[in-house]
Each structure stands twice: as structure tokens, then as C-alpha cells.
């Protein structure tokens, strides 16, 4: 598994399957990039000027919305992950 460094997080990208009312499935190539994911790993936090770690607002298991073009895409064992800075996490979906 990936262990992020500093203030980074690893998320598993959640792809919504989209179907029209007529029953036609929209292919991935025709859809916008997903912006939702589940946090699977969290770094220790960024060091501040006092040498202390700043806490990270998200935790493993949270479902988040993230900035559209943020992060680095990684594919492991057929699963799509994204490594991003915690500042690119926009909101927690409750």
C-alpha cells in the first residue's frame, strides 16, 4: 500500500456509473473526470516553524471532493488511486 509523506493523502477514485433515462450507459471517455474519492491513507502532516506536525483535517474512510486537476494518478492492482496534497481536498461528504 502507498504511505503518503507530509501533508499528502491517498484516495481511491470513486467513478459514478452514469445511465440515461433511456437506459444508455455513458462511456468514461465522454464523462468529466471524477472528483470524488475515498481516503485510504493519510500522511503524518506538515511540519510548522516550531517543529510540530500540523493535524490533517481528513481521516481514512472519509469520502471527499477534490480539485478537478489535482494530484497524481496511480493505478495498482487494477484500482485507480490519486495522491494529492490535503489542500486540494475541498470538502468531506457526510
C-alpha positions as CSV (number, residue, x, y, z in Angstrom):
1,X,0.0,0.0,0.0
2,X,1.1,3.6,-0.5
3,X,2.2,5.6,2.5
4,X,2.0,9.4,1.7
5,X,4.6,11.8,3.0
6,X,4.0,15.1,4.8
7,X,0.6,16.7,4.2
8,X,-0.4,14.3,1.4
9,X,-3.3,11.9,1.2
10,X,-4.0,8.8,-1.0
11,X,-7.6,8.4,-2.2
12,X,-9.3,5.7,-4.2
13,X,-11.2,7.4,-7.0
14,X,-14.9,6.8,-7.0
15,X,-16.3,6.5,-10.5
16,X,-20.0,7.1,-10.8
17,X,-21.6,4.9,-13.5
18,X,-23.9,7.1,-15.4
19,X,-27.0,5.9,-17.3
20,X,-29.5,8.0,-19.2
21,X,-33.3,7.6,-18.6
22,X,-33.5,5.6,-21.8
23,X,-31.0,3.0,-20.3
24,X,-27.9,4.0,-22.3
25,X,-24.7,4.0,-20.4
26,X,-22.4,7.0,-20.9
27,X,-18.8,5.8,-21.6
28,X,-15.9,7.0,-19.4
29,X,-14.4,8.9,-22.3
30,X,-17.4,11.1,-22.7
31,X,-17.7,12.0,-19.0
32,X,-15.9,14.6,-16.9
33,X,-13.1,13.4,-14.7
34,X,-14.4,12.2,-11.3
35,X,-13.8,14.5,-8.4
36,X,-14.8,12.2,-5.6
37,X,-12.8,9.7,-3.7
38,X,-12.4,7.7,-0.5
39,X,-9.3,8.4,1.7
40,X,-7.3,5.2,2.1
41,X,-4.1,6.6,3.6
42,X,-3.0,9.9,5.3
43,X,0.4,11.3,5.8
44,X,1.7,12.5,9.2
45,X,1.2,16.2,8.5
46,X,3.3,19.1,7.5
47,X,6.0,20.4,9.9
48,X,5.4,24.0,11.0
49,X,8.1,26.6,12.1
50,X,8.1,25.3,15.6
51,X,9.0,21.7,14.5
52,X,5.5,20.4,15.3
53,X,3.2,18.4,13.0
54,X,0.1,20.2,11.8
55,X,-3.0,18.0,12.0
56,X,-4.7,16.9,8.8
57,X,-8.5,17.5,8.5
58,X,-9.4,14.2,6.8
59,X,-9.0,10.7,8.0
60,X,-9.0,7.2,6.5
61,X,-12.5,6.3,5.4
62,X,-13.7,9.8,4.6
63,X,-15.3,10.4,1.2
64,X,-14.0,13.7,-0.2
65,X,-14.5,16.1,-3.1
66,X,-11.1,17.3,-4.6
67,X,-9.9,19.8,-7.1
68,X,-10.5,18.8,-10.7
69,X,-6.9,18.6,-11.9
70,X,-5.2,18.0,-8.6
71,X,-2.8,15.2,-7.7
72,X,-1.0,12.4,-9.4
73,X,-2.8,9.3,-10.8
74,X,-1.6,5.9,-9.8
75,X,-3.0,2.5,-10.8
76,X,-2.2,-0.5,-8.6
77,X,-3.8,-3.9,-9.0
78,X,-6.4,-2.5,-11.4
79,X,-7.6,0.1,-8.9
80,X,-7.2,3.8,-9.6
81,X,-5.7,5.9,-6.8
82,X,-4.7,9.5,-6.6
83,X,-2.0,11.1,-4.4
84,X,-2.8,14.7,-3.5
85,X,-2.0,17.4,-1.1
86,X,-4.5,17.9,1.7
87,X,-5.1,21.5,0.5
88,X,-6.6,20.0,-2.7
89,X,-9.4,18.3,-0.7
90,X,-12.3,20.7,-1.0
91,X,-14.9,19.0,1.2
92,X,-15.9,15.9,3.2
93,X,-19.1,14.3,2.0
94,X,-21.2,13.2,5.0
